[in-house]
Amino acid sequence: MTIEQIKSSDKACLVPDDVAGILHINPQQLRNIAKSDKSKLGFPVMITGTRVKIPRLPFLKWLGEI
C-alpha cells in the first residue's frame, strides 16, 4: 500500500504486507522484529498468536502524516 492508500483506508489495523513497501523492508523481517523486540520498530504493533497487526492511525502519526 502507498501512504495515500493507508490514509484513505478505513481499516483499524494494517498487516506487515501493507506497510513493508513504505519501510523498505521484507514483510517477514517486520514480523520477526515485531515478535522478537517490538520496541525496535518505533511504532505500536499488536501480536495475536502468529499474527502481527499495526494500528493504522498510530503508524501514520509515526510517519508524520497526521
N, C-alpha and C positions, 0 to 999 in steps of 0.2 A: 504494500500500500504506500501511497505517497502521503506526505504531511497533509495536503489538502483533502485527500480521501479520509484520513483519520479525523480531521477537524469536522468534516461534514457527516461523519458516521454517527449513528445513534447507539452504537454498541457501548455497553458499560465497560467491557474489558476487551483487550486485544490479546492475540497469541503471538508467540515468537515469530511465526511466519509473517505476521502483519508488520512487524517493526524491524526485522533483521536488515532489510534493504536500506532503511534510513540510518541504521547504526553501522552499516558496512561490516556486518558480522554474520556468520552462518547461524541459522536458527538453532541448530543443535548446540553450538557453542553457547548461545544465550541460555538455553535450557540448563546446560551443565553449570554455568556460572551461577544461575539463579538457585540451583539445588545445592551447590557447594558453599557459596557465600554471597547471598543476595545483596549484602551491603556494598559489594564491589560495583554494582550496576549504577547506583546513584538515583534510581527511581524505584518506586514500590513495585513489588511483584507478589503474587499470591500463588502458593503451591498447594494443590489438592491431589494427593496421590502422585501420579506421574505427570499431571497437567500443570503447566505454567501459564498464568494469566497476568496481564499487565493492565491495571486500571487506566483507561483512556485519558481522562482529564488530568490526573497527576503526571502521566507521561508527557502530555502536551505542555504542561507547566514546566516540567524539567527541560524540555526542548526550548522553552522561552517563547512558545507560540500562543500562550494565553496569559 
